[in-house]
Amino acid sequence: MTKILKVVGASWLQTKISSYVLGILGVLAILALFVGQIERIQEDGNYAATVFYSEKTGYRIEYWGQSNELADIPKGAARAYFRMDVETTGWSLLEVETNPLFPDEIQAYAAGIVEGALTWSLIHNHLENTIRERCDGTSLEKQCNKLRDALDKSVDIWKSHADERGSVDPFWHQVSLYYIQISGIFTGWKHGVERSQNEYDTDISDLYWLNSVGEVTEIQHKLNISLDADVIDALPDLSSGFLRIANETVEGSTFKKIYLAQNKAASYTSMTRILKRYKLNYHQTSKNTSELVPGLTVDFSGYPGSVTSQDEFYFVKGDHRLAISGISLKNYNDKLWKEVNITHQVPLGPRVHAANHLAQNVSSWAHILAGSNSGTGSKQWLVVDFDMLDQVNEPPLEENHSRHINNYIVTESTITRDVKHTVIHANSSINRSKGLAWLVEQVPGRTHSADLSEALLVQGYWATYGLPFFNDISEDTQIHHMEKLYGNVFSEAESPRAVLFKRGFKNATSLDSIVKLMRQNNVTAINRASNETDCDSGLSCMIDETGYWSVLGVRGDMVHKHKEAYGIIDTKVISGMTNQMSTEFNALSGPPYTKINTTKFNKGNVAPIYTHQFDNKPSIDGLEIRDLVKHQIEEARQEDLEYLNRDVIKPFQWSESEYKDRKRLGLPDNWAFQPIIPKWSW
């Protein structure tokens, strides 16, 4: 009996211990679920996906959700991750990488699919805020459809042409990949919309438009339609580019540092911004045995659905490091529109795509762009080779140095009976400074480029602000005629922005000071321009307000007349230093603003000025004196702060503006953002 009880007792004890163990395990399981839930709540915001491909099953996309080790995301044919940080930084981030083991056509289509699938909602919002808001159900709908038809026709022609030549010609191979990637975005966009169960329209013609935004101005003139009736479009482009070379001291040693900065001017409704990195492992031709292209990785500031920047701001890496900035040039010569043709010559987007991937240096980038000039997307380009910074020598200083470049080589080719293309290339005569930077200006029928390395080293900077430097480009576009009619606002040398750069470049020697220069604004100039302007509409009236419209950080929402939600919407800076392979890409989203001055007023000097308040009040008591002095101090402080902050510019805020009823799907309300440096993973 005792033995049985011992056995039972022992069994009972073991059972009791087991119950405790099970209870503890249950508590741990609950805690694990709770902690797991916390981890899921604290997801990192990186949405990742991979597109796989096989001949049997075709393309298949796998979504990985968030909180992944991005380096471990399967490559497939293409992989990507996407961060929608627009509410905190003003930017979303997208990084796409393709697998070189797949044929280029599969890489390009897979890259498009994964981008479209991850960014479908931004594509929808951007279209609704811009193209569809302007066109759908409005008086411009027929003209918009005419533009769509022209773009569709152009795409069909060049896709077919590129398919025929891509196996032997690197340029045409890249043109083909450009259009294949857009087709992939359309497939991914449709998939994302269907997966979301939203009933949104998807039309590939809209994607062709998003990829041609920078070319629409010239195309509509060619088609004799008008989609941009605002007088702002008659002014020189309000965007600016700035190239600065300066000395920087690090640990007692002096190095040269180069900066390429750009402001983009556009409608505030277009501020659905994405910083993109494409690591596309393409080959020279469609043959599997061909070598990889020189430009494998392209970083740029962009927009949803577009495979090129549209800002035209790029950093290209591979066998070299090129930075590129493009600023629009306006044409005021009606006869020049006959040189625009997107069915006989390749549009700007595919040419820029090809130049970014195929160019080995600044001169080859310019030559690729010059070929097959459609006359659309007229620009002045600054192209900088960061790898040449270590190789250039300081040229001898010259007094009264002018921005003069000579040694021209001219070639002219006839495209059709009505279209000719002249290419003018100028070389620097001093070999020690060649190849660091080039200026390229392209308008319908003409491209003019030159090595400006020596001029940059002597002058210390070069700026572009929508006014041609080369005299032949000015003559072709009739800028000189506009200068005679309207004055210095059309003068390349003496325009307000030219003067601002001349005065401000010496103090612009660091990232902060360059950003400050690029975004400088002046409320005093706004008020002065308003007081001096009597008329209400037309180009002449805006010219009269040039005291404000020509500042570098222009904001059209702040002027008193000709007000519009249009102006500078970002500032980007790429920088690098001698003896260093690293470069830095800084981006600041939103219209310019300044910080409020909170300097405290010196109360120690206040009391004596208030004694006159007591002269007629002999019975005033101590509390009244205290309250009266406090009130007077506060009034003086407010007056002082108002004076100190007379030129303070508040961040743009939709809900507090006259444009609060504008369609702005997915856009932040308040644009008080700071610069960011995108952190890439691949």
C-alpha positions in Angstrom: 0.0 0.0 0.0 2.8 2.3 0.9 4.6 1.5 -2.3 1.4 2.2 -4.3 1.0 5.5 -2.5 4.6 6.4 -3.3 4.0 5.6 -6.9 0.8 7.5 -6.9 2.4 10.3 -4.9 5.3 10.4 -7.3 2.9 10.4 -10.2 1.0 13.2 -8.7 4.1 15.3 -8.0 5.3 14.8 -11.6 1.9 15.8 -12.9 1.9 18.9 -10.7 5.4 19.9 -12.0 4.2 19.2 -15.6 1.2 21.5 -15.0 3.5 24.2 -13.9 5.7 23.7 -16.9 2.7 23.8 -19.2 1.4 26.9 -17.5 4.7 28.7 -17.9 4.9 27.6 -21.6 1.3 29.0 -22.1 2.3 32.3 -20.6 5.4 32.4 -22.8 3.3 31.6 -25.8 1.0 34.5 -25.0 3.9 36.8 -24.5 5.4 35.7 -27.8 2.2 36.5 -29.6 2.0 39.8 -27.9 5.7 40.7 -28.7 5.1 39.4 -32.2 2.1 41.7 -32.5 4.3 44.6 -31.3 6.9 43.8 -33.9 4.3 43.7 -36.6 3.0 47.1 -35.5 6.5 48.5 -35.6 7.1 47.5 -39.2 9.8 49.3 -41.1 7.8 50.7 -44.0 9.9 48.9 -46.7 7.4 47.1 -48.9 9.4 44.5 -51.0 8.5 42.3 -53.9 10.2 40.1 -56.5 9.2 39.2 -60.1 10.1 35.7 -61.1 10.2 34.5 -64.7 10.3 31.1 -66.4 9.5 30.0 -69.9 6.8 27.7 -68.7 4.9 30.0 -66.3 5.9 33.4 -67.6 6.1 36.3 -65.1 5.0 35.9 -61.4 5.2 38.4 -58.6 5.8 37.6 -55.0 5.1 40.2 -52.3 7.3 40.0 -49.2 5.5 42.6 -47.1 7.6 44.7 -44.6 10.4 44.2 -42.1 12.6 42.1 -44.4 16.4 41.9 -44.6 16.5 43.7 -47.9 19.8 42.1 -48.9 18.1 38.7 -48.6 15.1 39.5 -50.8 15.2 36.9 -53.7 16.4 38.5 -56.9 14.3 36.6 -59.4 14.3 38.6 -62.7 13.8 41.8 -60.7 13.3 42.8 -57.1 12.3 46.1 -55.5 11.4 47.8 -52.3 9.3 50.9 -51.8 8.9 53.4 -48.9 6.1 55.9 -48.9 7.6 58.6 -46.6 5.9 61.5 -48.2 4.2 62.6 -45.0 7.5 62.8 -43.1 10.1 63.8 -45.7 8.1 64.8 -48.8 9.6 61.9 -50.7 8.8 58.2 -51.4 11.8 55.9 -52.1 11.9 53.1 -54.7 14.9 50.9 -55.4 14.8 48.4 -58.3 17.5 45.8 -59.2 17.5 43.3 -62.1 19.3 40.0 -62.5 22.0 40.0 -65.3 21.5 36.2 -65.8 18.2 37.0 -67.6 17.9 38.5 -71.1 17.7 42.3 -71.0 14.1 42.3 -72.4 13.0 40.1 -69.4 14.9 42.3 -67.0 13.3 45.5 -68.3 9.7 44.1 -68.3 10.2 42.6 -64.8 11.6 45.9 -63.5 8.5 47.6 -64.8 6.1 45.1 -63.3 7.6 45.3 -59.8 7.6 49.1 -59.9 4.1 49.4 -61.2 2.8 46.8 -58.6 4.4 48.6 -55.6 3.6 52.2 -56.7 0.2 51.7 -58.3 -1.5 54.0 -55.8 0.9 56.9 -56.4 0.5 56.5 -60.2 -3.2 56.8 -59.7 -2.9 59.9 -57.4 -0.4 61.6 -59.6 -2.5 61.2 -62.7 -5.6 62.4 -60.9 -3.8 65.5 -59.6 -2.3 66.4 -62.9 -3.3 65.0 -66.4 -6.8 63.8 -65.6 -7.6 66.9 -63.6 -6.7 69.0 -66.6 -8.2 66.9 -69.3 -11.1 64.6 -68.2 -14.5 66.2 -68.7 -13.0 69.7 -69.4 -12.9 71.9 -72.4 -9.4 70.6 -73.1 -10.4 67.0 -73.4 -10.3 66.8 -77.3 -6.9 68.5 -77.3 -5.6 66.1 -74.7 -6.8 63.2 -76.8 -5.0 64.6 -79.8 -1.8 64.7 -77.8 -2.3 61.1 -76.5 -2.8 59.9 -80.1 0.4 61.6 -81.2 2.3 60.0 -78.3 0.8 56.6 -79.1 1.8 56.9 -82.7 5.3 57.8 -81.9 5.7 54.9 -79.4 4.5 52.4 -82.0 7.0 53.6 -84.6 10.0 53.6 -82.3 9.2 50.3 -80.6 9.1 48.7 -84.0 12.2 50.4 -85.2 14.2 49.5 -82.0 13.1 45.9 -82.2 14.6 45.6 -85.7 18.0 47.2 -84.7 18.5 46.3 -81.1 20.6 43.1 -81.7 23.4 45.1 -83.4 23.1 48.7 -82.3 23.5 49.7 -78.6 21.5 52.9 -78.9 18.5 51.1 -80.4 18.7 48.3 -77.9 18.4 50.9 -75.1 15.4 52.6 -76.8 13.7 49.2 -77.0 14.4 48.5 -73.2 13.0 52.0 -72.4 9.6 51.2 -73.9 9.6 47.6 -72.6 10.0 48.9 -69.0 7.1 51.3 -69.5 5.0 48.3 -70.7 6.0 46.4 -67.6 4.9 49.3 -65.4 1.5 49.2 -67.0 1.2 45.5 -66.3 2.2 46.0 -62.7 0.0 49.0 -62.3 -3.1 47.0 -63.5 -2.2 44.1 -61.2 -1.8 46.4 -58.2 -5.2 48.1 -58.9 -6.9 44.7 -59.3 -5.3 43.4 -56.2 -6.5 46.4 -54.2 -10.1 45.8 -55.5 -10.4 49.5 -56.5 -12.1 50.4 -59.7 -9.5 52.7 -61.1 -8.9 53.4 -64.8 -5.6 52.2 -66.2 -4.6 53.4 -69.6 -1.1 52.9 -71.1 -1.5 56.2 -73.0 -1.5 58.0 -69.6 1.9 56.3 -68.9 3.3 57.5 -72.2 2.2 61.0 -71.2 3.8 60.7 -67.7 7.0 59.8 -69.5 6.8 62.7 -71.8 5.8 65.6 -69.4 9.0 67.5 -70.3 8.3 67.3 -74.0 4.6 68.3 -74.1 5.4 72.0 -74.6 7.0 71.4 -78.0 4.6 68.7 -79.1 1.5 70.9 -78.5 3.0 73.7 -80.6 3.6 71.2 -83.4 0.0 69.9 -83.1 -1.3 73.5 -82.9 -3.1 72.8 -79.6 -2.8 74.7 -76.3 -2.8 72.9 -72.9 -0.6 75.4 -71.0 -2.3 78.8 -71.4 -0.9 80.3 -68.2 1.3 83.3 -68.7 4.0 81.7 -66.5 4.9 79.5 -69.5 5.9 82.6 -71.4 8.7 83.4 -68.9 12.1 81.7 -69.0 12.0 78.4 -67.0 12.0 79.2 -63.3 14.2 76.2 -62.6 17.9 76.6 -62.0 21.1 74.6 -62.1 24.3 75.4 -60.2 27.7 73.8 -60.6 30.2 74.9 -57.9 33.8 73.8 -57.3 35.4 74.9 -54.0 38.2 74.1 -51.6 37.5 72.2 -48.5 39.9 71.6 -45.6 39.9 68.2 -43.9 42.3 67.4 -41.1 44.7 70.1 -42.3 44.7 69.1 -45.9 42.9 71.0 -48.7 40.8 69.2 -51.2 38.6 70.2 -54.1 34.9 69.6 -53.7 32.3 69.8 -56.5 28.6 70.3 -56.1 25.8 70.0 -58.7 22.6 71.5 -57.5 19.1 71.9 -59.1 15.8 73.6 -58.3 12.7 72.3 -60.1 9.9 74.7 -60.8 6.4 73.1 -61.4 2.8 73.1 -60.3 2.4 72.3 -56.6 -0.2 69.6 -57.6 2.7 67.7 -59.2 4.5 67.2 -55.9 4.0 63.4 -55.7 7.7 62.8 -55.6 9.8 59.6 -55.7 13.6 59.3 -55.3 14.5 56.3 -57.5 17.5 54.0 -57.9 17.5 51.7 -60.9 20.2 49.1 -60.9 19.5 47.6 -64.3 22.1 45.1 -65.4 21.6 45.6 -69.1 24.0 44.6 -71.9 25.3 46.6 -74.9 23.0 44.8 -77.3 20.3 42.1 -77.1 22.9 39.4 -77.8 23.7 37.4 -74.7 27.4 37.6 -75.3 27.6 41.4 -75.3 29.2 43.3 -72.4 27.3 45.1 -69.6 26.6 48.8 -70.2 28.9 51.4 -68.6 26.0 53.0 -66.6 24.5 50.3 -64.5 23.0 52.3 -61.6 21.0 55.5 -62.1 19.7 57.5 -59.1 17.3 60.3 -59.9 14.5 62.5 -58.6 11.3 61.4 -60.3 7.6 60.9 -60.4 5.3 57.9 -60.3 5.1 55.9 -63.6 8.1 57.6 -65.3 11.3 55.7 -66.0 13.3 59.0 -66.5 13.5 61.9 -64.1 11.3 64.6 -65.8 13.2 67.0 -63.5 16.2 65.8 -65.5 18.5 65.3 -62.5 20.6 62.1 -62.4 23.5 60.4 -60.8 24.9 57.6 -62.9 27.4 55.0 -61.7 29.2 52.0 -63.2 32.5 52.4 -65.0 32.3 56.1 -64.1 30.4 58.6 -62.0 28.4 61.2 -63.9 26.0 63.8 -62.6 23.5 65.4 -64.9 21.1 68.4 -64.6 18.8 69.7 -67.3 17.0 73.1 -67.3 14.3 73.8 -69.9 14.9 76.3 -72.7 11.9 78.2 -74.1 11.4 78.9 -77.8 9.9 82.2 -79.0 10.5 81.6 -82.7 7.3 80.2 -84.4 9.3 79.1 -87.4 11.3 76.7 -85.3 8.3 74.5 -84.5 8.6 72.9 -87.9 11.8 71.2 -86.7 9.8 69.3 -84.0 9.0 65.7 -85.1 8.5 62.7 -82.8 7.8 60.3 -85.6 10.9 60.9 -87.6 13.3 61.6 -84.7 13.5 59.9 -81.3 11.9 61.8 -78.4 13.9 63.0 -75.5 13.1 60.3 -72.9 14.6 57.3 -74.8 17.6 59.4 -75.8 18.3 60.4 -72.2 17.8 56.8 -71.1 20.3 55.6 -73.7 22.8 58.3 -72.8 22.7 57.4 -69.1 23.3 53.8 -69.7 25.8 53.9 -72.7 27.9 57.0 -72.1 31.4 56.5 -70.7 32.2 60.2 -70.1 30.7 63.6 -70.4 31.4 64.0 -74.1 29.9 60.7 -75.1 26.8 61.5 -73.1 26.5 64.7 -75.1 27.0 63.0 -78.4 24.4 60.3 -77.7 21.8 63.0 -76.7 22.6 64.9 -79.9 21.7 62.0 -82.2 18.2 61.9 -83.6 17.0 65.2 -82.0 13.2 65.3 -82.1 13.1 68.9 -81.1 11.2 68.1 -77.9 12.3 68.7 -74.3 14.6 71.6 -75.2 17.2 71.9 -72.4 20.5 73.2 -71.3 22.4 70.4 -69.7 25.3 70.4 -67.2 27.1 67.1 -67.3 29.9 66.4 -64.7 32.4 63.6 -64.4 33.3 63.1 -60.8 36.1 60.7 -61.7 37.9 63.6 -63.5 38.1 65.7 -60.4 41.4 64.1 -59.3 42.9 64.7 -62.7 42.3 68.3 -63.4 44.9 71.0 -62.7 44.2 74.6 -61.8 44.6 76.8 -64.9 46.3 80.2 -64.7 44.2 82.9 -63.3 43.1 85.6 -65.8 41.8 89.0 -65.1 38.3 89.8 -66.3 37.8 86.2 -67.3 34.7 85.7 -69.4 32.6 82.7 -70.1 34.1 82.3 -73.6 34.6 78.9 -75.3 36.0 78.4 -78.8 37.4 75.8 -81.2 34.1 74.8 -82.8 33.4 71.6 -84.9 30.2 71.8 -86.8 28.3 69.0 -88.5 24.9 69.2 -90.1 22.6 66.4 -91.2 19.4 66.5 -93.2 16.6 64.5 -91.5 13.8 65.2 -93.9 13.1 67.9 -96.4 11.9 70.2 -93.6 14.1 69.0 -90.7 17.8 69.6 -90.3 19.9 69.0 -87.3 23.1 71.0 -86.6 25.5 69.7 -84.0 28.2 72.1 -82.8 30.9 70.8 -80.5 33.6 72.9 -78.9 36.7 71.6 -77.3 38.9 73.3 -74.7 42.4 74.0 -75.9 44.1 73.1 -72.6 44.2 69.3 -72.1 44.8 69.5 -68.4 41.3 70.6 -67.7 39.3 68.7 -70.3 36.5 66.3 -69.4 35.4 67.5 -66.0 32.2 69.3 -67.1 30.3 69.9 -70.3 27.5 72.3 -71.2 25.0 71.0 -73.8 22.2 73.1 -75.2 19.6 71.5 -77.5 16.6 73.1 -79.2 14.6 72.0 -82.3 17.1 71.5 -85.2 20.3 72.3 -83.2 22.5 70.9 -80.5 25.5 72.9 -79.3 27.9 71.5 -76.7 31.2 72.5 -75.2 33.8 71.5 -72.6 33.5 74.1 -69.9 36.0 72.5 -67.5 38.6 75.3 -67.7 36.0 78.1 -67.4 34.6 76.3 -64.3 38.0 76.1 -62.7 38.8 79.7 -63.3 35.4 81.1 -62.5 34.6 78.7 -59.7 31.0 78.1 -60.8 28.6 77.7 -63.7 24.9 78.4 -63.5 22.0 77.6 -65.9 18.6 79.3 -65.6 16.7 78.8 -68.8 18.5 81.3 -70.9 20.9 80.0 -73.6 24.6 80.6 -73.3 25.5 79.9 -76.9 24.7 82.7 -79.3 23.4 80.5 -82.1 20.9 78.9 -79.7 19.8 82.4 -78.6 19.3 83.5 -82.2 17.4 80.3 -83.2 15.0 80.7 -80.2 14.8 84.6 -80.6 15.8 85.2 -77.0 17.7 88.3 -78.1 14.5 89.6 -79.6 12.7 89.0 -76.3 15.4 90.8 -74.5 14.9 93.9 -76.7 11.2 93.8 -76.0 11.2 93.0 -72.3 14.6 93.8 -70.9 17.1 92.0 -68.7 14.8 89.2 -67.6 15.7 87.6 -71.0 19.4 88.4 -70.7 21.7 85.4 -70.2 24.4 87.7 -68.7 22.3 90.3 -66.8 19.1 88.6 -65.9 18.1 88.8 -62.2 19.1 85.2 -61.5 22.4 85.6 -63.4 23.2 88.5 -61.0 22.1 86.5 -58.0 24.5 83.7 -58.9 27.3 86.1 -59.6 26.8 87.8 -56.2 26.1 84.6 -54.2 28.5 82.0 -55.5 31.5 83.0 -53.3 29.7 82.3 -50.1 28.2 79.1 -51.5 31.0 76.7 -50.5 29.1 74.0 -48.5 26.0 72.0 -48.7 24.0 74.3 -46.4 25.1 77.5 -48.1 24.4 76.1 -51.5 20.9 75.1 -50.5 20.4 78.5 -48.9 21.4 80.2 -52.2 19.2 78.0 -54.3 16.1 78.6 -52.2 16.6 82.2 -51.3 13.5 84.3 -51.4 12.6 87.9 -50.5 9.2 89.1 -49.1 10.4 92.7 -49.5 10.8 92.1 -53.2 7.2 90.7 -53.4 5.8 93.8 -51.7 7.9 96.2 -53.8 6.9 94.4 -57.1 3.2 94.6 -56.1 3.4 98.3 -55.3 5.2 99.0 -58.6 2.9 97.0 -60.8 -0.3 98.6 -62.1 -1.6 96.1 -64.7 -3.4 92.8 -63.9 -2.6 90.3 -66.7 -0.2 89.4 -69.5 3.5 88.8 -69.9 4.3 92.5 -69.5 2.7 92.5 -66.1 4.7 89.5 -64.9 7.9 91.1 -66.3 7.0 94.1 -64.1 7.0 91.8 -61.2 10.4 90.4 -62.0 11.7 91.7 -58.7 10.0 88.6 -57.3 9.4 86.2 -60.2 13.2 86.0 -60.8 14.4 85.1 -57.3 15.9 81.6 -57.2 13.4 80.3 -54.7 10.3 81.7 -56.4 6.9 80.8 -54.9 3.9 81.9 -57.0 1.5 81.4 -54.2 3.0 84.3 -52.3 2.8 87.1 -54.9 0.0 89.7 -54.7 -0.7 89.6 -58.4 -0.6 86.8 -61.0 -0.8 84.4 -58.0 -0.6 80.7 -58.8 0.3 77.4 -56.9 3.4 77.2 -59.0 7.1 77.6 -58.1 10.1 75.8 -56.8 9.1 72.4 -55.6 12.4 70.9 -54.5 16.2 71.3 -54.3 18.7 68.5 -55.0 22.5 68.5 -54.5 25.1 65.9 -55.6 28.5 66.4 -54.1 31.9 64.7 -54.1 35.5 65.4 -53.2 39.0 64.7 -54.6 40.6 61.5 -53.4 37.3 60.1 -52.4 35.1 57.6 -54.3 32.0 58.4 -52.2 29.4 60.9 -53.3 26.4 62.3 -51.5 22.9 62.9 -52.9 20.8 65.3 -50.8 17.2 66.1 -51.6 14.8 68.6 -50.1 11.1 68.4 -51.1 8.6 71.3 -51.2 8.5 75.0 -51.8 11.2 77.2 -50.1 10.5 78.5 -46.6 12.6 80.0 -43.8 12.7 79.5 -40.0 11.0 82.0 -37.7 13.4 84.1 -35.6 12.7 83.7 -31.9 15.4 86.0 -30.6 14.4 87.3 -27.1 14.0 91.0 -26.6 16.3 92.6 -24.0 13.9 93.5 -21.2 16.6 95.4 -19.3 16.3 98.5 -21.5 12.5 98.7 -21.3 11.5 100.2 -17.9 12.7 103.8 -18.5 10.5 104.3 -21.6 7.3 103.6 -19.6 7.6 106.3 -16.9 5.4 108.6 -19.0 2.5 106.2 -18.5 2.5 107.0 -14.7 2.7 110.8 -14.9 -1.0 111.3 -14.6 -1.6 108.4 -12.2 -0.2 109.4 -8.8 -2.3 106.7 -7.0 -1.3 103.8 -9.2 -0.4 100.8 -7.1 2.4 98.2 -7.5 0.3 95.5 -9.2 -0.9 97.9 -11.8 2.6 99.1 -12.5 3.7 95.4 -12.8 0.9 94.6 -15.2 1.4 97.7 -17.3 5.1 97.1 -17.7 4.5 93.4 -18.6 2.0 94.5 -21.2 4.4 97.1 -22.7 7.3 94.6 -22.7 5.1 92.1 -24.6 4.1 94.7 -27.1 7.7 95.7 -27.6 8.7 92.1 -28.0 6.0 91.5 -30.6 7.1 94.6 -32.6 10.7 93.5 -32.4 9.9 89.9 -33.6 7.7 91.3 -36.4 10.7 93.4 -37.5 13.1 90.5 -37.3 10.7 88.2 -39.1 9.6 90.6 -41.8 11.2 88.4 -44.5 10.3 85.1 -42.9 8.5 82.7 -45.3 6.2 80.2 -43.8 6.1 76.6 -45.2 3.4 76.1 -47.9 0.2 74.6 -46.4 -2.7 73.6 -48.6 -5.3 74.0 -46.0 -4.2 77.6 -45.2 -3.8 78.7 -48.8 -6.1 79.9 -51.5 -5.7 76.5 -53.2 -7.2 74.3 -50.4 -9.9 73.1 -52.8 -7.5 71.9 -55.5 -7.3 68.2 -56.1 -4.2 66.9 -54.3 -4.7 63.2 -53.6 -2.0 61.7 -51.4 -0.1 65.0 -50.9 0.9 66.3 -47.4 -0.9 69.4 -46.1 2.1 71.1 -44.6 5.4 71.2 -46.6 7.9 71.9 -43.8 10.5 69.3 -44.7 14.2 69.0 -44.2 16.9 67.6 -46.6 17.3 63.9 -46.7 20.0 61.5 -47.9 18.4 58.4 -49.4 19.8 55.1 -48.0 20.0 52.5 -50.7 20.5 48.8 -50.1 21.6 47.3 -53.4 
